[in-house]
Amino acid sequence: MSQDGARATRSTPESQFQTMVDNLPAKTGKSLEEWFQVLDTAGTLSHGEAMTYLKSEHGMTHGFANLVVSRFRARGQEAPNDEQLVAAQYSGARAALRPILDRIVAVVEGFGEDVEIAPKKTGVSLRRSKQFALVEVPSAARVALGLNLRGMPGTDRLREVTGMCTHRVNLVSADGVDPEVVGWLREAYGRA
């Protein structure tokens, strides 16, 4: 199968969401819009209260209840685009750290056309066939570069961690994205 064919069949959060929305009538007896009407008549409820209501009063599963309530609460709100997500992460005191992200993105885009830069609410995921790195800005003092390098021993600089990534490097300036960090990024990319 070609690279494009593999990319076309890859499941994305958007396609998973759409599949759940498409399955709502068969699984719950109502469309998304019909569930919005149910919640409109239920009064003002918090996210958790609305989920409990749908689950206890209408027999909805947790996953569908969360989907319906999340979409209900987001009605009329336009989802932020990639640049807005990144701008929010690097706003205020964290703005001075944006060149670190820009340098990392420039480096990984040079690895190949299959690199996907996927900003999320709290970080920027770097993907190939799967995530190979995650760039987060946990404070105004540093950027945390998470890398998926399972089996690689840690060092003083490349610390082993648990979670979505197996290793982390803390960066305080774009100059920190040096040949050593580029090598780790390239290795993680090659494993994805």
Buried (B, 14 or more C-beta within 10 A) or exposed (E): EEEEEEEEEEEEEEEEEEEBBEEBEEEBEBEBEEBBEBBEEBEEBEEEEBBBBBBEEBEBEEEBBBBBBEBBBEEEEEEEEEEEBBBBBBEEEBEEBBBBBBBBBEBBEEBEEEBBBBBBEEBBBBBBEEBBBBBBBEEEEBBBBBBBBEEBEEEEBBEBBEEEBBBBBBBEEBEBBEEEBBEBBBBBBEBB
